[in-house]
Amino acid sequence: SLNYWAINLGFAISSMAAGFIAEVSYLAGFLIEAGMTLACAVLIFVKLPESRPEQTESAEAGGGEEPAVSLWTVLRDGRYMSVVGLSFLVAVIFQQGYLGLPVAMGEAGFTPADFGLAIAVNGVLIVVLQIPVTRFIEHRDPRLLLVASSLLAGYGFGLTA
């Protein structure tokens, strides 16, 4: 929970910063992102130990058994694939915040910094409301919550149409 909270706090701060950087130069934003990605890759390479288990001699010689589950087993699981499909549809809706919303705001005369500020409000609201809302919904039916939240998100993104 604290990790999610910290991610959203960082999201709010970085959204505002990105909006202001975009006002100056998109190239600067891309170069800063490239530098941060490179720094992260170097940090992971240097500090993160190898987690892959060592192979035994019998596994290297091909003596291991075939796995009981294959990709086709997963793809044939109708219940699982329906969850994947519905999750994909919800993800498409959420991506409208980064595709349709900036276009709608730009047509309304808002700047990239304004978009960054609007997106930052999302992160701030998550940080402020996460714990109270979690306490409010913790004893409710998760299926009903998923349906209600998906419909509410779709409605909210539909407001920019």
Secondary structure, 3 states (H helix, E strand, C coil): CHHHHHHHHHHHHHHHHHHHHHHHCHHHHHHHHHHHHHHHHHHHHHHCCCCCCCCCHHHHCCCCCCCCCCHHHHHCCHHHHHHHHHHHHHHHHHHHHHHHHHHHHHHCCCCHHHHHHHHHHHHHHHHHHHHHHHHHHCCCCHHHHHHHHHHHHHHHHHCCC
